[in-house]
Amino acid sequence: MDKIITISRQYGSGGREIGAKLAQRLGIPFYDKEIITRAAKESGFAEAVFENAERKATNSLLYSIAMGMNAYGNQEIGFTHLSLDDQIYLAQSNVIRKVAMEGPCVIVGRCADYILRDFENVVHVFIWADLEYRKNRAITQYNLPANKAEEEILKIDKRRANYYNYHASEKWGKVENYHLSIKSNYIGIDHSVDCIARFIGYGEGGSAEKG
């Protein structure tokens, strides 16, 4: 099995859990925050800088303006003439390409589908779910207050969309960008894993299907 699977997801849809279980079933590496850790080591930036990058993308217009400025008041950093945010994105992109070239893996978020758009052995998956289902997961699994869950879900989705739309010059969640779209609350977390495994040519037990 030589596939790299990228998973984009709505907040609370279970996309990360699906990705982790899929990687475990197939016996391949799983990358989420591991991308940040590796990018921090290779670039010299602190992990907190990477973690804060997406959080700033709440307003698309303000984010676009902010991308032209870095944390030091729009000073140039080194000889690159790139903003801090651009350098962070490029460092993260380099790591995503490296892990993809190292072999089969599952990568969650971080514009991986766009970054690896020219790789032939990549399958792009989008996980989504009804808002009520996502609210329940956010409350029970992420410990969000019930009266704040919907607001937080929509805010995080907006951040992800703005971050993706800016860097990828594409629309986050647009059906044409993905090979497979799964409504996780319709078929469940484990069946979502089964669905992806079968889609890339593997049976429920993780063995390659023939024919």
GIKAHU-V624525 format. One record per pair of residues at least 24 apart in sequence whose ideal C-beta (glycine too) atoms are under 8 Angstrom apart, sorted by the first residue. I is the first residue (numbers start at 0). J is the second residue. If there is no record, write none. Layout:
i=I j=J
i=I j=J
This chain:
i=0 j=25
i=0 j=27
i=0 j=103
i=0 j=199
i=0 j=200
i=0 j=201
i=0 j=207
i=1 j=102
i=1 j=103
i=1 j=120
i=2 j=103
i=2 j=120
i=2 j=121
i=2 j=122
i=2 j=199
i=2 j=200
i=3 j=99
i=3 j=103
i=3 j=104
i=3 j=105
i=3 j=106
i=3 j=115
i=3 j=118
i=3 j=120
i=3 j=121
i=3 j=122
i=4 j=104
i=4 j=105
i=4 j=106
i=4 j=121
i=4 j=122
i=4 j=123
i=4 j=124
i=4 j=195
i=4 j=199
i=5 j=105
i=5 j=106
i=5 j=107
i=5 j=111
i=5 j=112
i=5 j=115
i=5 j=121
i=5 j=122
i=5 j=123
i=5 j=124
i=6 j=105
i=6 j=106
i=6 j=107
i=6 j=108
i=6 j=124
i=6 j=125
i=6 j=126
i=7 j=108
i=7 j=111
i=7 j=112
i=7 j=123
i=7 j=124
i=7 j=125
i=7 j=126
i=7 j=163
i=7 j=171
i=7 j=172
i=7 j=177
i=8 j=107
i=8 j=108
i=8 j=125
i=8 j=126
i=8 j=127
i=9 j=126
i=9 j=127
i=9 j=128
i=9 j=133
i=9 j=152
i=9 j=156
i=9 j=172
i=10 j=133
i=10 j=137
i=10 j=151
i=10 j=152
i=10 j=155
i=10 j=156
i=10 j=159
i=11 j=128
i=11 j=132
i=11 j=133
i=11 j=134
i=11 j=136
i=11 j=137
i=11 j=141
i=11 j=152
i=12 j=126
i=12 j=127
i=12 j=128
i=12 j=132
i=12 j=133
i=12 j=136
i=12 j=183
i=12 j=184
i=13 j=126
i=13 j=128
i=13 j=136
i=13 j=183
i=13 j=188
i=13 j=191
i=14 j=107
i=14 j=126
i=14 j=183
i=15 j=107
i=16 j=188
i=17 j=126
i=17 j=181
i=17 j=183
i=17 j=188
i=17 j=191
i=17 j=192
i=17 j=195
i=18 j=105
i=18 j=106
i=18 j=107
i=19 j=105
i=20 j=188
i=20 j=189
i=20 j=192
i=21 j=105
i=21 j=192
i=21 j=195
i=21 j=196
i=22 j=104
i=22 j=105
i=24 j=192
i=24 j=196
i=24 j=201
i=24 j=205
i=25 j=103
i=25 j=105
i=25 j=196
i=25 j=201
i=25 j=205
i=26 j=205
i=27 j=102
i=27 j=103
i=27 j=104
i=27 j=105
i=28 j=98
i=28 j=102
i=28 j=103
i=28 j=104
i=28 j=105
i=29 j=104
i=29 j=105
i=29 j=107
i=30 j=95
i=30 j=98
i=30 j=104
i=30 j=105
i=30 j=106
i=30 j=107
i=31 j=106
i=31 j=107
i=31 j=108
i=34 j=91
i=34 j=94
i=34 j=95
i=34 j=98
i=34 j=106
i=34 j=109
i=35 j=91
i=37 j=94
i=37 j=98
i=38 j=87
i=38 j=90
i=38 j=91
i=38 j=93
i=38 j=94
i=41 j=90
i=41 j=93
i=41 j=94
i=42 j=86
i=42 j=87
i=42 j=90
i=44 j=86
i=44 j=87
i=44 j=90
i=48 j=83
i=48 j=87
i=49 j=87
i=49 j=90
i=49 j=91
i=52 j=84
i=52 j=87
i=52 j=88
i=52 j=162
i=53 j=158
i=53 j=159
i=53 j=162
i=54 j=158
i=55 j=84
i=56 j=157
i=56 j=158
i=56 j=159
i=56 j=161
i=56 j=162
i=56 j=165
i=57 j=154
i=57 j=157
i=57 j=158
i=57 j=161
i=58 j=161
i=59 j=160
i=59 j=161
i=59 j=164
i=59 j=165
i=62 j=161
i=62 j=162
i=62 j=165
i=63 j=165
i=66 j=165
i=88 j=166
i=108 j=159
i=110 j=162
i=110 j=163
i=110 j=166
i=110 j=167
i=112 j=176
i=112 j=177
i=113 j=163
i=113 j=166
i=113 j=167
i=113 j=169
i=113 j=176
i=122 j=178
i=122 j=179
i=122 j=195
i=122 j=198
i=122 j=199
i=123 j=176
i=123 j=177
i=123 j=178
i=123 j=179
i=124 j=177
i=124 j=178
i=124 j=179
i=124 j=180
i=124 j=181
i=124 j=195
i=125 j=172
i=125 j=174
i=125 j=176
i=125 j=177
i=125 j=179
i=125 j=180
i=125 j=181
i=126 j=181
i=126 j=183
i=126 j=191
i=127 j=172
i=127 j=180
i=127 j=181
i=127 j=182
i=127 j=183
i=128 j=182
i=128 j=183
i=128 j=184
i=128 j=185
i=129 j=182
i=129 j=184
i=132 j=183
i=132 j=184
i=133 j=184
